[in-house]
């Protein structure tokens, strides 16, 4: 049975995996944990191109229906180039749709994007901004601290809410902000906590947009799976046997994900 392939440099993919499993309850998901190359957000464009090409090639061994590159950084910087080198349908996670909705729905027109350092410094993102600069004040925030907090699994600890609150207090200093764009799939994993901390701020999650595009494509092309096995998530790891990797295995289980290692 053909799976949907998903990968990222670490735990960020899990936000996409969870959304796919909710939106497409009969699909099989194959998750590649590329933790060897964490974080993508600190890699050069050239390094990213080769890393993402290797990840795509690894997942293609399993004949997937499609592959989701579950990280905004490589999606923006290198994925278009790699589409020319792959026979598999590739989806990325992008800021465009979420940013457009943010500008449309923001009352104060003051918006912050929490993103990786590479995205914050990206010329590509500045090009995206040009369409909105006359309509809103958009602040790019290097949220590497929050991304690292998620990757280290601190977001699952008892004091996580306070740690996230302290970090956001330093990052989000503009009181007029009424809309946040979650510019990292890692940060999407703490969306519920951000809602609790900032109940009056809208959250725009690009993961939701990506999964909607995947679902629409599979429906349109008659590619949906009609029934699912008990275990719908299978996990590959670049370096180790996932079943023996306590960090990844325990994190998946704590997030309520039943998986079978490959």
N, C-alpha and C positions, 0 to 999 in steps of 0.2 A: 504493500500500500504506500502510495507516494505521500511523504510528509511535507509540511511547510518548514523550511530551514530558517533558523534565527541565530544570529551571533553578534557579539560585542566583546569589548575587552573587559570582561568581568560581569558584575551583577546587573548592569544596566539592562541587559537583554530581558531580565525577568519581568520588568514592567510590560514589555511587549508580549512576552509569553503569556502572562496572566490575562492581558486584554484579548489576545487571540483565542485563548481557551474559553473566555466568557462569550465572545462574539461568534465563535465558530465551534460549538460544543462537540462536534463529531470529527473534527480534524485531528490528525496526528502532528505533533510538534517535535522537531529535532533541534535541540539547543546545543550550540557549540560554545563552550566556555573558554574564550581566548584570553585567559588571565596572564599568560606569558607576556602579552603586549600591552597590559594596562600601564598607564592610561593612554588611550588614543589621543586625548586632548593635548598632550605634550609632544606629539610626534610631528615631524615635518611632513609636508605634502608627499614628498618622494617616499618616505618610510611608510606612510599610510597606504599609498597605492600598492606597494608590494605586500603589506600585511593583509589588506582586505582581499587582494587577489588570491592569496594563499587560503584565506578562510572560505572564500567562495568555492575554490577548487576542492577543498576538503568536503564541504557539504554536497557538492555535485556528485560525489561518489555514491550518494544514497538516492539519486534520481528524484530530487524534490520537485514539487509543483512550482514552487517559487522560493526565493530566499529573501529574507528581510535583514538588511544591514541595520541593526537596531542601535545605531549611534548617530547622533546628529553631525558630529564632527566629520567623519569620513563620507557621510551622505552628501554633505555640502561640498566637500573639497575634492573627492576623487571618484565618486560613484558613476558619474556620467561617462568618464573615460573608460571605466571597467565594463560598462554595458556593451561596449564594442567588442570586448574580448570574451564574453560569456554567452552561451546559448540558452542559459536559464533566465527566466524572468526575475529581475532584481527590483526590490522595493527598498527605499530609504526612509529615514525619518527626517522631516524638514520643518523649518519654522514658518514657511510662507503662509499657510492657511491659518495657523494659530495667530500669527501676527496680524493678519488681515481682520480676523474676528476680534482681536484685542482692540485694534484701532476703532473698529465699528462700534463695539459695545462699551468702551471706556467712557465714563462720564467726565472725568477730569482731563482726559487725553494725556495722562501721565502713566507711562508703561515701563516696566522693567523686565529684562530678559535675563534669567539665571542660566548661565551657559559655561562651557569649558573655556579654558584660556585660549585654545586654538580658535574656537568659534568667535570669541570676543575680539580677537586680533585679525579675524579673517576679512580680506578685501571682499570676498563673496557676500558676506553678510552686509557690509556697507552698501553694496549694490542693491540688495533687497530693501534696505532702508529708504532708498531714494524715492520710492513710490509713496512713502508715508510721512516723510520729514515735514511736509507742510501741514499735516493733519494731526500730528501728535508729537509729544516729547518722549523719545524712546531712550532708555538708559541701559547700556550693556553692563552686566555685573559678572565678574569672574567668580564663579561659584565653585571653584576647585575644592574648597574646604568641605562643602556639602557633598560633592561627588565622592571625595575620599571617605567621608563619614559613612556613606552608604556602602562603599566597597569594603570597608573594614567591618561591616555588620553592626556598627555602633547604633544604627537607626532601629535595631531590634532590642536594644538594652533598656532597662528601666528609666535611665536618666536621659533618654534620647530626646524627648520633647524639650527639655531644658537646654540641652546642648544645641539643638537646632534653633531654638529661640535666641540663644546668645549669639550664634553665628549670624543669623538673619538680622539681628539688631545692628551688627556692624556693617553688614552688606547693604541693607535697605534703609538708607537714611532720609530719603525724600518722603515726607509725610503726605504728599499729594498723590502718591502712587495708588491707583485703584485696580490695577490689572497686572498680573504676573504671567509671563510666558515661561513655561518649564522647558528650558532649552537644553535639557540633558535627560536621557532615558533613566539615568541613575536618580535624578531628582524627582522623576515621576513616581518613584517608589515611596517618597515621603509626602506625596500630595495630600493625603488625609491629615497629616500632622500640620502641614502648612495651612490647610483650611481651618483647623482648630485654632492656630495661632493668629490667623488673619481672616476672621469670618466675613469681613466687609470687602475683602479683595477678591476679585475674580481670578480664577486659575485657568489658563489655557494650556492644554496638554497635547502636544503634537503626536504622541503615541496613539491617541484616539483617532486622529485623522489618518494615520498610516494604516491602522487595522481596518478602518472603514474602506480604504482604497483596496486593500487585499480582499476583503469580503466581496466588494462590488465586482472585482475582476473575476473571482472564482465563480460567483453566481452567473455573471454574464456569459461566461464561457463553459458553463455546465461542468465545472470541475470540483464541485463540493462533494465531500465524502458523505455517504448516506448513513453510516453507523460507525460507532467507535468501540474500541476495546476498553477494558477496564483501565489500563495504563495508557494514557494518551501522550505523555511527555517522555521523550528519551533524550539522554544527555551524553554529549561527547565532551571530553576535556583534552586540551592540547598536550598537556604534560603527564597527567596521572590518571589512574583508575578512579573514576568519580566515586565509586562505592567505598573506596578507602580514603577519600578526601573529606575529612570531617568538616572542614570549613564550608565547602560548597554543599555537601549533602545535608548537613544540619540546617543550613540557611534555607534551602529549598523546602525542607520539611517544616520548618518554622513558619514559612509563608504558605503552608497548606498545599504544597505541590507534591503529588505522588509521581515518582519518576522511575524509569528503568535505565541504568547505565548501559552504554554500548562499549 
